[in-house]
Amino acid sequence: FTDVSVQTGGDLKFMQTVNGDTANTRSLTLDAGSVGNITAQGVVGGSAALKTLTVLNSNTATFNSAVTTGTSVVLTDTVDAHAIAFNAGLSTPTFTVAAEPFALTLRGNIAVANGINLANTGGLVLDGSFTTNNQALTLGQAGQTTTLLANTSLDSGTATTMVNGSLSGSGFTLGFASPVNFSGPSALTASTVTFSKGVTAGGDLTVNGATVVNGGRVNSGAFTQTYNGSVTVGGAATSTTTFTGVGMTFGSTLDGTSRVVVADSGNTTYTGAIGSVTAPAHFETDAAGTSTFSGGLVRTSSPNSIVIADDAVVTAASTSFD
């Protein structure tokens, strides 16, 4: 035999490990109907990886140990709003998630060589590390919030990570190792959000928590940017990090090591001090719009390196430009 299909009208449980007799040759299809719960307690594909693992249907499907396949994992369907959960990692070349209204939980190390497209529409819960081999990573649905249960990192290599909707995990870190594109309005709630590459936003971008920008740019086009926490900009003193948008709010301190340029044709509000902890090499605003400074300090690490090209409004009783 090559493939095995297990179909039940009730619960389906694998209490020990599940392996192929030869790596990447045996496929397993699981179908518990709409009332049965699929549970795999042990490692799947640990000593000999399955070729393809398919969840055809279930009331819920839960994999509590690591899952490894040599070719693919296919999630076809589960009862609307009920979850398919991989709670301890998943490694596969191809991961196919149907655009059906089941929920999906992915935890641990999620490694999918050929790209990740989490197309299900019934809710998404994530934590751990998500990696591809320079292939696109797409997650979330417009208007929905993806829940983070622990520190989470997203790495699609040289390819783009696409985020639809918002992500929320207030006590945890969220890291984007690759270029990231937000398709519409997005709110990111985390203890710290780190952008290691360039950021493009197709709607209003809000960060609730500290923000670290190491990728050289955050561009929201005609949309707002709101940072409800400290912003720290990395990079060499000779490099430039540019924030581009219409109506930006820096709700706390702004620090950095590179040159910082804010290109905002609306009103930019700086609530906290600029350069109080680490002074950027240069600070500059473009000629359009206005800038409101309320933090009492604008400081750079280079002489004669503050350029306020737009209309400036200073609301602090005492403000130093240094």
Buried (B, 14 or more C-beta within 10 A) or exposed (E): EEEEEEEBEEBBEBEEBBBBEEBBBBBBBBBBBEEBBBBBBBBBBBEBBBBBBBBBBBBBBBBBBBBBBBBBBBBBBBBEEBBBBBBBBBBBBBBBBBEBBBBBBBBBBBBBBBBBBBBBBBBBBBBBBBBBBEBBBBBBBEEBBBBBBEBBBBBBBEBBBBBBBBBBBEEBBBBBBBBBBBBBBBBBBBBBBBBBBBBBBBBBBBBBBBBBBBBBBBBBEEBBBBBBBBBBBBBEBEEBBBBBBBBBBBBBBBBBBBBBBBBBBBBBBBBBBBBBEBBBBBBBBBEEBBBBBBBBBBBBBEEEBBEBBBEBEBEEEEBEBE
